[in-house]
Structures are given as C-alpha cells and as structure tokens.
Amino acid sequence: MTAVHVPGAPAISAGQLVSTSPATGAEAGRVPVTDPPDVTAAVDRARAAGQWWAGLGFTGRRERLLRWRSLLAQRIEQLAQLVHDEGGKPVADAIVEITTAIEHIDWAARNAGRVLGPRRVRSRLILAEFAGHLEYQPYGVIGVIGPWNYPVFTPVGSAAYALAAGNAVVFKPSEYTPTVGQWLVDSFAEVTPEHPVFSAVHGLGDVGAALCRSGVDKVAFTGSTATARKVMAACAESLTPVLIEAGGKDAMIVDSDADLDAAAEACVWGALTNAGQTCIGIERVYAVEPVYDAFVAKVVERAGRLTVGAEGADIGPITMPSQVDVIRRHIDDALARGGRAVLGGADAVQPPYVHPTVLVDVPEDSSAIREETFGPTVTVTRVRDADEAVHRANALSYGLGGSVFGRARAVAIARRLRSGMASVNSALTFAGMSTLPFGGVGDSGFGRIHGEDGLREFSRPKAITRRRARSLLPSMTFERTPADVARLVKAVKLMYGRR
C-alpha cells in the first residue's frame, strides 16, 4: 500500500528520501540518500566514465544523445505524469516543459562538433610564420544542482550541453523532485549502459554542499540567489568554477502601440504558468498610461477564467509549503501599503493552492515589487511612458529575463532592459529557443546555458600555435640582434602607428 504523508517537505526514512505530492501528500517515490562521503566516490566513478565518454568523440556522443532524445519523446506521457505526481504541475504544462528539454538535447547533440571541434584560426601579420589552432576540450566532470520547479527542462539545459561537450555529469536533483531526476538518469543509462556517464546523488542541502567540494571540475547551479551564494562560497574553497542561474523578478513593459489582447494573454501565461513558480516568470508589469486601464481589464478577465486544483486544472499546488507563506506575506504587504487586488487577494491563499491574484497601485518599495514571489501573482503599475517603465524595470538587483509589447519601439526598449534575455511581443519564449543563450546578470547569476555559448560554458578553450616558417621579425628569442629589434620597431610603426 502506498504510504500517505501530510503535504510538506520531503522526509528521510530508513536511509531513503521520500517524495510526496504537494496536493495530496501521497507518496510519489523514494530514492536512496547519498551520504556526503559517498558523493566523492560518485564523482570518481564519473571521472573514469567521462574518459570513455570523451573518447567516443562528437559523432559517438551525438548518436547516444539522439537515442536519449528519442526515448524521452516516446515516453513523454509517462514522464509528464511523474512530474505532475511529484511536483503538482499540471500534466499539460509538464508536456510543454519536456518538449522544450527534448529540443535542447537534439540541438546540443547535433551542433557540438561544429561549435567545439578543432579549427584553424587566422594569424596576424606580426606572427605570420605561425598557424593558430583552437579547440574546446571537456572539463571532465560537471556537477549539476537542479531545481524542483522545472525538474526536467532546467537540469537538462545544463546536462545535455555538458554531455555533448564530452563531460560526465553528476546530478543532484532537488529533494522535492528526486524521482524525476532519477528517471532522467535511468533513461540515459538505457542508451549508455557501459559506464555511469550521467549519475545522480540524492539528499538535502548537505549533499549539494558535498558535491561542490567533491572534486568536480565545474558546478552548474539553478536555485535561489541566497543558495547560489552558498554554492559559490563552497566552490571557492577549491577554485571550482561555477555557473549560476539564480532568482528573478522579471518585468513586462506594455507600450502605447501594443496589441493589448496579445499582451494580456502573454502576461497571464508568463505570470501564472506553473502556479507562478518560474524563475523567468512575469512578476511585474509596467503599462503606459494610455493603455493601462484596458490592459488591466483584459488581464483580469483572462486570469479569472483559470481553474485551480490537483487534476485537470490550469494551475496546480504550490510545491514548497514554505513558499505559501512568502506569497501570503507579499500579498498582505501590498494591500497594507495601499495596493488593491483587482483579482484574488488575501483570500486567494488556500494552501496548498494560491488562486490567481492581480495587484495594482502597489508601491515600488513593497516586497511584492522588490522580492521574488514565486507564486501566481502579478503587479501591474501605471507609468507615464516607456522610459519610466524601463527605469522601474531596471531598478532591482535581479536581471534574468523580461518582455516588451509594442510595435515601433519594442526592440529598442528590450535592448535597454538590464537582463540576460528578453522577449518582444511574447513571454518566456527565449527559454525554448535552443539556438540562444540563457542566463542572467546581477543577482540573477552569470554564465550561460543553451546555444553555442551553452556548449562553450562546459568546455575549456585550448589554443595551439604551430610554427610553419622562419621568423622574418625574430623577437621571442635571445638570438635576436639589434638589427632585428630595429626592424621590429619600424614594422610596428608602419603597421600600427598611422591614424
């Protein structure tokens, strides 16, 4: 008989991490907890496996990754149901998430050789006797620490690119979604049974800290800004490089020439999908004066149609019970400081659910504006013009993504946003475009996954020069003569001294 738990934080029982549904408390799965000392052993096994994996070359790795892609596509319904059971996400949203992950696996597999393979690099006249060669070599073992809100898409965005680049991966899934993480590892083992190229370690924060100190060659972390600082501190002890994708407080700007129906539709999706538990979710909207009232009305009408519940609803439960308190605090603070709820409000918080909430007239120094809410809420603020909107959007320390709706100035406005990414006349779409890098600035982190930059993020550039002729201007030798130096001076003045 399946054990039933009170919805809440994961529990450790008899050496196993027990995961439960945030909606019902029913057990979703359990995995063995990895003792911190055993994390290093897992990394050692991965290092040996990684040497074999790197030896397959781009062609061999491409074939294995494409087989993994196909397996995920064939079993997409099974995986989506597991994501729903363990994290509460609606199955339809899980399908969208997995589809995006599959696209990234496909792109990384097909493009790694082109992006990272050896190539000639042109030399300049001053060193014309040398040929330049560049290639990108794998780090060895990448530690991936994944989140619970997108337990397939987000870790795959690091793991698939790291694997395509020739690394082994040791993955620490969130303790809220460990069985999804183990499913990914087990499915990869089906297409690569020879060695533990992609393995998992499970547990709470101490296991993640152990992974940072285990001797991995790089850590890719996704999670809160506060935890990101702890990860960086642990990695700093051994100068282990890190890639950080941390929190966000993304803004949407609605200009005066925007298509308001399209903007409202994108706002509702961007703010409320996955119950607002999205690092690139739209949490703030700045709409210019001429369209503000109409835009708010359209958002309220669309958001008010959404259903909330465990099965078949548009919006599922809040996965982390503690996050409900954060959402409640932000709503209460906004209302206490003069804001108004034109949809939802204080009564919208009904654990483990929070109903869609649209807040207006919220002061810019309130927690609902300045702190990451991670719930199905959005603030909509009236601004004078796009310049004021950009100023307010850029006022926070976060800088992950953003969105702009408009026609004549939309792209120019998007360029001015202090963020790693932006969508014009859409929301969140940059995450699904495998050809573009994904990442933030400021408190939202640094480094990039996805696209060519994502492949290079998991590789070391290796530069090689090769002499192909005698030096006409010998300089890097003690055999040079005063005449050689004089000719060098003359050449430098001739080549670079003129304006």
Buried (B, 14 or more C-beta within 10 A) or exposed (E): EEEEBEBEEBBBEEEBBBBBBBBBBEBBBBBBBBBBEBBBEBBEBBBEBBBBBBEBEBEEBBEBBBBBBBBBBEBBEEBBEBBBBBBBBBBEBBBBBBBBBBBBBBBBBBBBBEBBEEEEEEBEEBBEBBBBBBBBBBBBBBBBBBBBBBBBBBBBBBBBBBBBBBBBBBBBBBBBBBBBBBBBBEBBBEBBEEBBBBBBBBBBEEBBBBBBBBBBBBBBBBBBBEBBEBBBEBBEEEEBBBBBBBBBBBBBBBBBBBBBEEBBBBBBBBBBBBBBBBBBBBBBBBBBEEBBEBBBEBBBEBBBEBEBEBEEBBBBBBBBBEBBEBBBBBBBBBBEBEBEBBBBBEEBBEBBBBBBBBBBBBBEEBBBBBBBBBBBBBBBBBBEEBEBBBEBBBBBEBBBBBBBBBEEBBEEBBEBBBBBBBBBBBBBBBBBBBEBBBBBBBBBBBBBBBBBBBBBBBBBEEEEEEEEEEBEBBEEEEEBEEEBEEBBEEBEEEEEEEE
